[in-house]
């Protein structure tokens, strides 16, 4: 009889059904919803230069601004095609693609960066220019340049502390 009682105890303990353990209800953790600032768009895009305020991007995103004198510019069309293929990689790096094809509108992006003709300008999160290119760049080249930035390296270390 004692042997059967010991066996039952061991069996119930293995199943986690110990008769000596009191059942206490476990409450699910309550999560408070945290909302992103409304003024900051989700990364990627593309967005028109008139839709995005330069000051609202500081410390939130890495703007990639594509300038052209016309939307029909072949280099501009090529750059759009290259960017469409890798919007996910850009969003992963908090990049917002901004398009400015109207020099007459004199957007704040144009006033600050002063492009001539076609150009691609990448800014870091503190809005300092990372690179300016007079010809289209593919997403692989853009992401490699971003990944070399100290701010991006710090982000990766914070996301994956063991690396």
N, C-alpha and C positions, 0 to 999 in steps of 0.2 A: 504494500500500500504506500509506504514512504517513497519507494522508488517511482511509482506512478505519479505521486504528487510532485516530486522534483522534476520529472519529465514534463509535466503539464506547465509548471512554472517556467522552465527553460523555453518551452515551445511558445508560450504566450509572450515572454520577454523578447524572443526573436521576432515575433510579429509586431512588437511595439504595443501590445495589449496588456501590459502589466496590471494585475488587479490592485496593486498597491499605489499606482500612479494616479493622481487626481487629474481629471480632465479640466484644463483651463482654456477657455475660449481665447483664440488669438485674433486680435483685431487687425484688419488690413490697414496698411499705412495710408494716410490721407495725403494726397498730393495736392499742392496748391498750384493752380495753373499760372504759369509765367508767360506773359505775352511779350512778343518782340515789339520794339518801337514801331509805330505805324508808319513813320516817315522813311524807314529803311526798307527797300525792296528786298525780296528774297534774291539770293545770288543768281547769277547767270544772266538771263535776259534774252535777247537784247532789248534795250529801252532807248527811246529818243532822248536826246540831250535836254530838250525842254522839260521832260517829265522828271528828271533827277536833279536835285539840288546838290551842288558840290559839297557844301558844308555838312549836309546830313550823312555823307559817306565817311567822314573822318572817323577813324578807329572802328568802323563797322565792316567795311568792304574794301576790296582792292579793285578800283575802277580800271577797266580796260576801255580806252576811248578810241574809236575808229573815226577818223576825220576824212572827209572827201569834199570836193567842191560840188559834186553832184552824185545822186544815188545811182546814176548810170555809169559812173566811173568803173572801168573794167577791174582795176585793182581793188576797189571797194567791193564789187560783186564777188571777186575771188576770196577776199578776206571773210566775207559773210559765209561763203560756202565752207571754208576751213573751220570757222568757229562753230557752225551748226553741228559738225561731226563730234565735237568734244565739249558740249555745254556741261555735261555731268562732271568732267574733270575740272572744269573751271569753277563750277558751283562748290565742289569739294574744297576749293582753296579760297572761298568767299569772294570770287570775282564777279563783278557786275559789268556786263558789256553795254557800253553806251555808244550810240551812233549819232554822228553830227554831220549832216550833209548839206547844211544851209549856212554858208558864210555870211549872208546878209542878215541873218537873225542875230548874229554876234552873241551866242550863248555864253554863260559864265565859264563853261569848259573851254571855249575858244579864246576868251579874253585871258584866262589863266595860263593856258598851255601854248597859245600862239602857233598853231600849225600852218604849214603852207602846202596846199594841194592835198595829196593823200598822205596820211601818216597814221601809225598805230602807236599809242602811248599807254604804257602800263604804269599805274600808280600803286604805291604801297598803302597800307592802312592809315599812315599818317599823312597821306596825300603828297608824298615826295615822288617825283618821277623815277621809275626803275629803269625803263628803256624807252627810246623813241626809234621807230623803224619807218623808213620811207617806202617800204614794200610789204606785201602781206607776209604774215608769219603763221605757221601752223600751231595747233594747240600744244603739241609736244614741246616745241621750242619755248612757248609761253610758259607752260607749267614748269619746265626745267629752270627757267629764269626765276620764277616765283619761289620754287623749292630751295633756291640758294639764298633767299633773303633771311636775315636773322629773325625777323618776326615770324616767318613761316616755320623755321626750324624750332622756335620756341613753342609754337602751336602744336607741332608734331610731338614734341617732348611731353607736353601737357596731356595730349590725347593718349599717348602710349608711353607711360613713364618707365617701363622696363627696357626700352630700346636705347 
